[in-house]
C-alpha cells in the first residue's frame, strides 16, 4: 500500500483519557467530550464517565448494550439543545413506517454512526481542524481469539498505511497511556463483523458528512471559492 | 470552519441495519445475513443478540459466558434506487422482552427447583406474609372456626380462597356452597403439627402458604398481581444460576449480588425504601436456608447446589465460555 498522509488525533493523555474496564463505548464518548470541550469550552457536555453512565443506566440493566437513543432518553433536556425534530418516538416512526437514520444531537454534540467501506475512509476525519474523534466498534474476541464475541470500542489515534498498523486509544488499557497497536488484517476482520461501524462525534454545524463513491474533504473556504467562481 | 467530508460507505443492507442498531437498539445486537422476502418485496435482516454473562469469584477469578441468541427480532428494508429504507423497525422494548424471555426460559427449571426447595419456608418470609395476608387469615379462620361463610370474605380475598381450594386445603360445603371448611389434607397437617414444640395455628398457615406459593408462583404474579415476593425467588435464582455457570458454590458479596439482581431484567420492585433493604431480604433467605453466609460473603447451600448442578448444560445452552475477559458496554 502506498504511503499516505493520514494525520493524528491530537490526544492529550493527561486531560482526555478516561479509563474503564467495562464501559468502553461510554468511556469513548466521555473522552470525545473532553476533547471537544478543550476546543469549544461553551459546549455543555459532561466530561465525567459517571454522568455518561447515568445517561445510559437504563440500557445497563438490560441486555441490549448501549445505544445512542438510550443515552438521549436520560440526558437532561433543560440544558440541552436537542430539537424535538431529532427525537421522534418509535411509535411515531412506526406510523411513518419508514425511518431515516439522521444524525443524533446530544447537548450540542452530533453523534453519527457510519459504516465506511474501508480504513481509507477514515482518513478525511483527521484532516478537519481540529480532527474529528472516531470511535471504532469491532469484535475484539474475534480479533484476539477468532471467536465471535461481544463488541469493543476504541478511539482511533492514527493510521499507518505503510506498516499496516492502526493506533488506538483503548479505555481498558489504562496502564499503557499510549496508543495500542492493531494489525490491519486482524482488525479489519473483527471490524467487518460489526459492519465497519464508526461512530463520530462533532459539534453541530462543524462538518457535513456525505456518503458517496469518493473519499475526501472539502473545506468551507474551498466551497466558497467554488461557489464564487460558479456564480461568475 | 465548516467542511464537507465524503466517505465511501458499505452499501449492503446489513450495514444499514447496523446503523439503526447503534442508534436505537444497542451494540449487543448484531445483524445476520440478509435475505429477500419475495412476497413482501422487502429485505429481511435477522438480528442476533450476543450477550456476555460474567461470573466473578471472591478471589477475582472470572469466567465469561457469551450467549448467542438468534432471531431476537428483525429489520425489514425496502430497496430504493441506491439505498435501503427501513420499514417497520423493531423497537428496543420488543427486543428487550424477547431476550429477557429467552434467558427466563433457560433458567425456568432452576426457578421451579428453587421454589420446591423453599416450600417449607416461603410462608415465613416477610413480604410473602404481608402480601398474602388474606390467605393466612382464611387458613387460620377455617382451622379455628371449622367453617367460614363465603359471603364474609372480602371481594378481593376470593382469589386467595380459590388457590387454597385448587390446592385442596379448603373446600366448599357440598350441600349449600355457602361455607368454606378445611379439607382432610389441611386437618391432617393440623393433627400432625398440633402439640409439637413451636407449632401453632400460625405455623400451620405459614406451612400451607409456603406450599401454595411454591406451586402457584406464576399465578400469584400474573393473576393476583403480587410482585414483591418474587424478589426472594429472583435473588436466590440469580445466585444459583451464576454458581452453576461457574461450576461451584461461589462466595459473593451482597453488593455484587444486588447488582446482579438488578440486571436480570426491568425490576418491578426497587429497594429505595428505607424500611426494607436488600440486605434484610438476603438475611431472610439465609434464615430460610436457601442461601448461606460465609464471613462477609453470601454463598449457596451445598445441598441445593448439588441438586441443581445437573442443569448446567441447559443453562449454558447456546453459550460459549470466553477465553478472555469481555467488555460489557
HADDOCK unambig.tbl for C-alpha pairs under 7 A between the chains (distance, minus, plus):
assign (segid A and resid 21 and name CA) (segid B and resid 327 and name CA) 7.00 0.50 0.50
assign (segid A and resid 22 and name CA) (segid B and resid 327 and name CA) 4.86 0.50 0.50
assign (segid A and resid 22 and name CA) (segid B and resid 328 and name CA) 5.34 0.50 0.50
assign (segid A and resid 22 and name CA) (segid B and resid 329 and name CA) 5.97 0.50 0.50
assign (segid A and resid 23 and name CA) (segid B and resid 327 and name CA) 6.78 0.50 0.50
assign (segid A and resid 23 and name CA) (segid B and resid 328 and name CA) 6.36 0.50 0.50
assign (segid A and resid 23 and name CA) (segid B and resid 329 and name CA) 4.45 0.50 0.50
assign (segid A and resid 24 and name CA) (segid B and resid 327 and name CA) 6.95 0.50 0.50
assign (segid A and resid 24 and name CA) (segid B and resid 329 and name CA) 5.67 0.50 0.50
assign (segid A and resid 25 and name CA) (segid B and resid 329 and name CA) 5.96 0.50 0.50
assign (segid A and resid 61 and name CA) (segid B and resid 262 and name CA) 6.46 0.50 0.50
assign (segid A and resid 61 and name CA) (segid B and resid 263 and name CA) 4.51 0.50 0.50
assign (segid A and resid 61 and name CA) (segid B and resid 265 and name CA) 6.48 0.50 0.50
assign (segid A and resid 62 and name CA) (segid B and resid 263 and name CA) 6.35 0.50 0.50
assign (segid A and resid 62 and name CA) (segid B and resid 265 and name CA) 5.93 0.50 0.50
assign (segid A and resid 63 and name CA) (segid B and resid 51 and name CA) 6.57 0.50 0.50
assign (segid A and resid 63 and name CA) (segid B and resid 96 and name CA) 6.73 0.50 0.50
assign (segid A and resid 64 and name CA) (segid B and resid 25 and name CA) 6.51 0.50 0.50
assign (segid A and resid 64 and name CA) (segid B and resid 26 and name CA) 4.92 0.50 0.50
assign (segid A and resid 64 and name CA) (segid B and resid 27 and name CA) 6.52 0.50 0.50
assign (segid A and resid 64 and name CA) (segid B and resid 28 and name CA) 5.03 0.50 0.50
assign (segid A and resid 64 and name CA) (segid B and resid 29 and name CA) 6.25 0.50 0.50
assign (segid A and resid 64 and name CA) (segid B and resid 96 and name CA) 6.70 0.50 0.50
assign (segid A and resid 65 and name CA) (segid B and resid 26 and name CA) 4.53 0.50 0.50
assign (segid A and resid 65 and name CA) (segid B and resid 27 and name CA) 5.05 0.50 0.50
assign (segid A and resid 65 and name CA) (segid B and resid 28 and name CA) 4.88 0.50 0.50
assign (segid A and resid 65 and name CA) (segid B and resid 329 and name CA) 5.86 0.50 0.50
assign (segid A and resid 66 and name CA) (segid B and resid 26 and name CA) 4.60 0.50 0.50
assign (segid A and resid 66 and name CA) (segid B and resid 27 and name CA) 5.84 0.50 0.50
assign (segid A and resid 66 and name CA) (segid B and resid 329 and name CA) 6.28 0.50 0.50
assign (segid A and resid 67 and name CA) (segid B and resid 22 and name CA) 5.41 0.50 0.50
assign (segid A and resid 67 and name CA) (segid B and resid 23 and name CA) 5.40 0.50 0.50
assign (segid A and resid 67 and name CA) (segid B and resid 24 and name CA) 5.60 0.50 0.50
assign (segid A and resid 67 and name CA) (segid B and resid 25 and name CA) 5.67 0.50 0.50
assign (segid A and resid 67 and name CA) (segid B and resid 26 and name CA) 4.02 0.50 0.50
assign (segid A and resid 67 and name CA) (segid B and resid 27 and name CA) 6.41 0.50 0.50
assign (segid A and resid 68 and name CA) (segid B and resid 22 and name CA) 6.50 0.50 0.50
assign (segid A and resid 68 and name CA) (segid B and resid 23 and name CA) 4.80 0.50 0.50
assign (segid A and resid 68 and name CA) (segid B and resid 24 and name CA) 6.46 0.50 0.50
assign (segid A and resid 69 and name CA) (segid B and resid 23 and name CA) 5.69 0.50 0.50
assign (segid A and resid 69 and name CA) (segid B and resid 24 and name CA) 5.32 0.50 0.50
assign (segid A and resid 90 and name CA) (segid B and resid 91 and name CA) 6.69 0.50 0.50
assign (segid A and resid 94 and name CA) (segid B and resid 88 and name CA) 5.94 0.50 0.50
assign (segid A and resid 94 and name CA) (segid B and resid 89 and name CA) 6.97 0.50 0.50
assign (segid A and resid 97 and name CA) (segid B and resid 87 and name CA) 5.20 0.50 0.50
assign (segid A and resid 97 and name CA) (segid B and resid 88 and name CA) 5.46 0.50 0.50
assign (segid A and resid 98 and name CA) (segid B and resid 85 and name CA) 6.40 0.50 0.50
assign (segid A and resid 98 and name CA) (segid B and resid 86 and name CA) 5.42 0.50 0.50
assign (segid A and resid 98 and name CA) (segid B and resid 87 and name CA) 4.62 0.50 0.50
assign (segid A and resid 98 and name CA) (segid B and resid 88 and name CA) 6.88 0.50 0.50
assign (segid A and resid 99 and name CA) (segid B and resid 85 and name CA) 6.78 0.50 0.50
assign (segid A and resid 99 and name CA) (segid B and resid 86 and name CA) 5.38 0.50 0.50
assign (segid A and resid 99 and name CA) (segid B and resid 87 and name CA) 6.54 0.50 0.50
assign (segid A and resid 101 and name CA) (segid B and resid 20 and name CA) 6.77 0.50 0.50
assign (segid A and resid 113 and name CA) (segid B and resid 19 and name CA) 5.82 0.50 0.50
assign (segid A and resid 113 and name CA) (segid B and resid 22 and name CA) 6.83 0.50 0.50
assign (segid A and resid 114 and name CA) (segid B and resid 19 and name CA) 6.71 0.50 0.50
assign (segid A and resid 115 and name CA) (segid B and resid 9 and name CA) 5.32 0.50 0.50
assign (segid A and resid 115 and name CA) (segid B and resid 10 and name CA) 5.82 0.50 0.50
assign (segid A and resid 115 and name CA) (segid B and resid 15 and name CA) 6.33 0.50 0.50
assign (segid A and resid 116 and name CA) (segid B and resid 7 and name CA) 6.49 0.50 0.50
assign (segid A and resid 116 and name CA) (segid B and resid 8 and name CA) 5.69 0.50 0.50
assign (segid A and resid 116 and name CA) (segid B and resid 9 and name CA) 4.05 0.50 0.50
assign (segid A and resid 116 and name CA) (segid B and resid 10 and name CA) 5.84 0.50 0.50
assign (segid A and resid 117 and name CA) (segid B and resid 8 and name CA) 5.87 0.50 0.50
assign (segid A and resid 117 and name CA) (segid B and resid 9 and name CA) 4.69 0.50 0.50
assign (segid A and resid 117 and name CA) (segid B and resid 10 and name CA) 4.65 0.50 0.50
assign (segid A and resid 121 and name CA) (segid B and resid 7 and name CA) 5.42 0.50 0.50
assign (segid A and resid 121 and name CA) (segid B and resid 8 and name CA) 6.18 0.50 0.50
assign (segid A and resid 124 and name CA) (segid B and resid 5 and name CA) 6.59 0.50 0.50
assign (segid A and resid 149 and name CA) (segid B and resid 50 and name CA) 6.82 0.50 0.50
assign (segid A and resid 149 and name CA) (segid B and resid 66 and name CA) 6.66 0.50 0.50
assign (segid A and resid 150 and name CA) (segid B and resid 28 and name CA) 6.65 0.50 0.50
assign (segid A and resid 150 and name CA) (segid B and resid 50 and name CA) 6.06 0.50 0.50
assign (segid A and resid 150 and name CA) (segid B and resid 51 and name CA) 6.93 0.50 0.50
assign (segid A and resid 150 and name CA) (segid B and resid 52 and name CA) 6.82 0.50 0.50
assign (segid A and resid 150 and name CA) (segid B and resid 326 and name CA) 6.55 0.50 0.50
assign (segid A and resid 150 and name CA) (segid B and resid 327 and name CA) 6.99 0.50 0.50
assign (segid A and resid 151 and name CA) (segid B and resid 27 and name CA) 6.90 0.50 0.50
assign (segid A and resid 151 and name CA) (segid B and resid 28 and name CA) 6.91 0.50 0.50
assign (segid A and resid 152 and name CA) (segid B and resid 327 and name CA) 6.40 0.50 0.50
assign (segid A and resid 195 and name CA) (segid B and resid 15 and name CA) 5.32 0.50 0.50
assign (segid A and resid 195 and name CA) (segid B and resid 18 and name CA) 6.54 0.50 0.50
assign (segid A and resid 205 and name CA) (segid B and resid 2 and name CA) 6.73 0.50 0.50
assign (segid A and resid 206 and name CA) (segid B and resid 1 and name CA) 6.56 0.50 0.50
assign (segid A and resid 206 and name CA) (segid B and resid 2 and name CA) 4.83 0.50 0.50
assign (segid A and resid 206 and name CA) (segid B and resid 3 and name CA) 6.77 0.50 0.50
assign (segid A and resid 207 and name CA) (segid B and resid 2 and name CA) 5.09 0.50 0.50
assign (segid A and resid 207 and name CA) (segid B and resid 3 and name CA) 4.69 0.50 0.50
assign (segid A and resid 207 and name CA) (segid B and resid 4 and name CA) 5.61 0.50 0.50
assign (segid A and resid 208 and name CA) (segid B and resid 3 and name CA) 6.27 0.50 0.50
assign (segid A and resid 208 and name CA) (segid B and resid 4 and name CA) 4.73 0.50 0.50
assign (segid A and resid 208 and name CA) (segid B and resid 5 and name CA) 6.17 0.50 0.50
assign (segid A and resid 209 and name CA) (segid B and resid 4 and name CA) 5.92 0.50 0.50
assign (segid A and resid 209 and name CA) (segid B and resid 5 and name CA) 4.90 0.50 0.50
assign (segid A and resid 209 and name CA) (segid B and resid 6 and name CA) 5.96 0.50 0.50
assign (segid A and resid 210 and name CA) (segid B and resid 5 and name CA) 6.03 0.50 0.50
assign (segid A and resid 210 and name CA) (segid B and resid 6 and name CA) 4.69 0.50 0.50
assign (segid A and resid 210 and name CA) (segid B and resid 7 and name CA) 6.31 0.50 0.50
assign (segid A and resid 211 and name CA) (segid B and resid 6 and name CA) 5.66 0.50 0.50
assign (segid A and resid 211 and name CA) (segid B and resid 7 and name CA) 5.09 0.50 0.50
assign (segid A and resid 211 and name CA) (segid B and resid 8 and name CA) 5.77 0.50 0.50
assign (segid A and resid 211 and name CA) (segid B and resid 9 and name CA) 6.21 0.50 0.50
assign (segid A and resid 212 and name CA) (segid B and resid 6 and name CA) 6.06 0.50 0.50
assign (segid A and resid 212 and name CA) (segid B and resid 7 and name CA) 5.86 0.50 0.50
assign (segid A and resid 212 and name CA) (segid B and resid 8 and name CA) 5.18 0.50 0.50
assign (segid A and resid 213 and name CA) (segid B and resid 8 and name CA) 5.07 0.50 0.50
assign (segid A and resid 214 and name CA) (segid B and resid 6 and name CA) 6.42 0.50 0.50
assign (segid A and resid 214 and name CA) (segid B and resid 7 and name CA) 6.49 0.50 0.50
assign (segid A and resid 214 and name CA) (segid B and resid 8 and name CA) 5.99 0.50 0.50
assign (segid A and resid 215 and name CA) (segid B and resid 6 and name CA) 5.03 0.50 0.50
assign (segid A and resid 215 and name CA) (segid B and resid 7 and name CA) 4.72 0.50 0.50
assign (segid A and resid 215 and name CA) (segid B and resid 8 and name CA) 5.83 0.50 0.50
assign (segid A and resid 216 and name CA) (segid B and resid 5 and name CA) 5.82 0.50 0.50
assign (segid A and resid 216 and name CA) (segid B and resid 6 and name CA) 5.22 0.50 0.50
assign (segid A and resid 216 and name CA) (segid B and resid 7 and name CA) 6.76 0.50 0.50
assign (segid A and resid 217 and name CA) (segid B and resid 3 and name CA) 6.84 0.50 0.50
assign (segid A and resid 217 and name CA) (segid B and resid 4 and name CA) 5.62 0.50 0.50
assign (segid A and resid 217 and name CA) (segid B and resid 5 and name CA) 4.40 0.50 0.50
assign (segid A and resid 217 and name CA) (segid B and resid 6 and name CA) 6.17 0.50 0.50
assign (segid A and resid 218 and name CA) (segid B and resid 3 and name CA) 5.60 0.50 0.50
assign (segid A and resid 218 and name CA) (segid B and resid 4 and name CA) 5.15 0.50 0.50
assign (segid A and resid 218 and name CA) (segid B and resid 5 and name CA) 6.48 0.50 0.50
assign (segid A and resid 219 and name CA) (segid B and resid 2 and name CA) 6.40 0.50 0.50
assign (segid A and resid 219 and name CA) (segid B and resid 3 and name CA) 4.26 0.50 0.50
assign (segid A and resid 219 and name CA) (segid B and resid 4 and name CA) 6.37 0.50 0.50
assign (segid A and resid 220 and name CA) (segid B and resid 1 and name CA) 6.20 0.50 0.50
assign (segid A and resid 220 and name CA) (segid B and resid 2 and name CA) 5.12 0.50 0.50
assign (segid A and resid 220 and name CA) (segid B and resid 3 and name CA) 5.08 0.50 0.50
